[in-house]
Amino acid sequence: MNKYNYIVLGSDWDLYKFSYSDLSSLSNAKYIAGNFPPKNTLKGILYRIHFDQKINSKVKLPFKRIWNSSYFDARFDTTRPLCFIVFNNWICLNIGIVDYLRRIYKGCKVVWICQDLICTQKLRYTNKPYDVEKIKSQFDLILSFDQNDCKKYGFVYHPLVFSSYNGQLQEMPYSDIYMLAQAKNRLGDILDIYEELRDTGLKIDFHIAGVKKQDRKYSDEIHYIDGKGLTYAENIQHILHTKCILEIMQKNGAGFTQRGCEAVCLGKKLLTNNEFIKSEPFFRSDYISTFKSPKDIDMDFLKHIPDNIDVDFNYKEKMSPIELLDFIEKRI
């Protein structure tokens, strides 16, 4: 039994709403899906005007902290101390949310979960990098899934979380290897690996976002994504219809990512250039194959991807956000 009531100041991204959905079974935990009032209300309209990126890039509208009292309801059925778990999107807005929590909820604990590499994070409107030391002084605990960031900034390592999937399998084609990725700084790596895989006879299902039209090589074979692209529910269907997930890490990343969670919790093999995954407790060489360059990919592993076997890491319960609350409680 947890000694705290937990409020997760999360994101409205469907990936995170799904990943933290196990918390809905708890009476002492609430997940707040972002700091956005409903669109079809006057409050929602005013909020979006106040925080509009185009307006604030020209004139930085003041008094954004007045919204802090409207984001969540801190009432629970049982009286316990409060612990707030804060996502990156609340930090980048720079709205003084932690100061607000400390002032209104005396004695509360506040934890920051950094779900991306620090080097990729910027404050909204100013585009300035995070002042990590200043941010660290505000929190009781800071967690990161990236081991390099933990070493560099003194964060505590905790892997990403993933909730149970209880949906239905839809009708769609099956594949042997599936990848969904933002190109970011790895488009060259993605295309090099695709070239290695396309002649193996395996059924390849690649979806890449953030690629300029002139850079879209093999556009009749690779699905290049414009706009919002796949929802996370659609992404899960592609995972359920594949034998193996391909992961290509961002530069300088260290620590397993969402792809590792998906492989373990949805019972899929994983092909990854993440050497750090070998140190994870769930690692199994028959289910996970690592490589340093496309030429290093284990062809014997590829040959056995289509085999009809039950992939079970016996670890998915330990990736639940419910376990995350236990982890936090031992450290605050």
Phi, psi and omega in degrees: 000122179292147178269354180246155161266129187252134171238117179266111174278089191260210185234152176273004175297131186297334176301311183286325177299321176289313186301329182258010186292339176301334182294342181295343179277353183260142178277348184248024180217138175230137174254120179261114188278066177089170184256049183240113173297158181307138183297324188271028177236158177299320178300317180295320179296313180297320180299313184293328174293316183298324184255009183301129184297317183294316180296313185287343175287338179261313178226115181285106183291133183276178170065030179293342181289347181295342181277347188302330182281354187255002190277334185202165175251121185267013181275135177232164179291330180245148181270113177218163172299154181263141171232123179259133177247116191251131177272168181303321187296338176279332179285315186293338178289337177057049184254012177069031185297322182291318176302318179298313182298316180297323184285320186274322184247081185302133178080005179290160173257145181228126183239135175256128173252114180266109186267005179217170180294137180302323182296345180264355188265136178224150174288137180293149179077313181269338182062022178276148177293160179296140167272089190299318182296321177294317180295318181302325183292345183271342191248153175278335182201139175234127180248146175217146177277351185258119185291329177294317177296324178297317179291319184289320188249358180078025176282169175259132182282131169211130181292165175298161181249165182206133183264170180292141177257124183239018181278183182256152177280124179267169179273122177192164182296150176266155177226168174265322180226129181235139174217134171236126184204149163280134183300314180044237184258024187229017182301316180301317179296318181299314182291323177298318180291321177301319179297327177289328186271333191292339180258011181274348184088357178281152177276115187255135180230092182254133175231118185234131179250159174077034180244127177296149185302323181288346181258008187273079178287147182056042185293344176273356181240328180260140177272106176268132190259129172251156176065220185286333178072209183288140168285166180291328176298320177292321177300317179298321178298319176297322178294316180296338182258021177232165176268330189213138175263136174258132177238131173236114188290152167295154177302138176073007178281145180212112184130145186287149188254192179303327180297323176295318177301313183297319180297313183293314188277336180253005173069053180233152172289162183224128173248119190214151173264019179266097181292335182295338184295341179296338180270357180282146184295339180270357187298132174222125186291341177280341179252335184234129177236131180250157178211153177265326178217162181306325181290343182272355184300133183287108183292331178292322176298315179300319183300327184265001179302317183289353182303138179275089178232157177272110181272112182223112181277350183054045185215354191296329179297331182283352177263001181291147174298341175295321176295325178301318179298320176296320179298315181295317185298332179282351188237002179241000000 
